[in-house]
Amino acid sequence: MKGVLAGWMAVAAAVAAALALLQLVRGALAALDGGRDQAAGPPSERSALLAEKRRIINHLRELDFDAQTGKLSNHDLQHLRQRYEREALLLDDRLRTLDAGGDPLAP
């Protein structure tokens, strides 16, 4: 009986430690976003815009890698880079509008 109780106590301690670690990682990620994820506007809007921005940045990095490895022509690189850079600029504008208290979806 003591062995079973000790086992459950160990599981509970491991779960508590995992939850504490999760909170620590979550805080670190928020700090990497400049802590701005909790600025003006509903968190879901801001979080979605930041996630989209990270997605675009990852695409730009992949484009550079594909160009360096010869998987992408210079013409395609230029075309795709311009497209993603335009999207990133629009997202930045929407984030600034949201921070100012405006409607990020307004033209």
Secondary structure as UniProt FT lines:
FT   HELIX           2..32
FT   TURN            33..35
FT   HELIX           36..38
FT   HELIX           43..68
FT   TURN            69..70
FT   HELIX           74..99
FT   TURN            100..101
FT   TURN            104..105
//
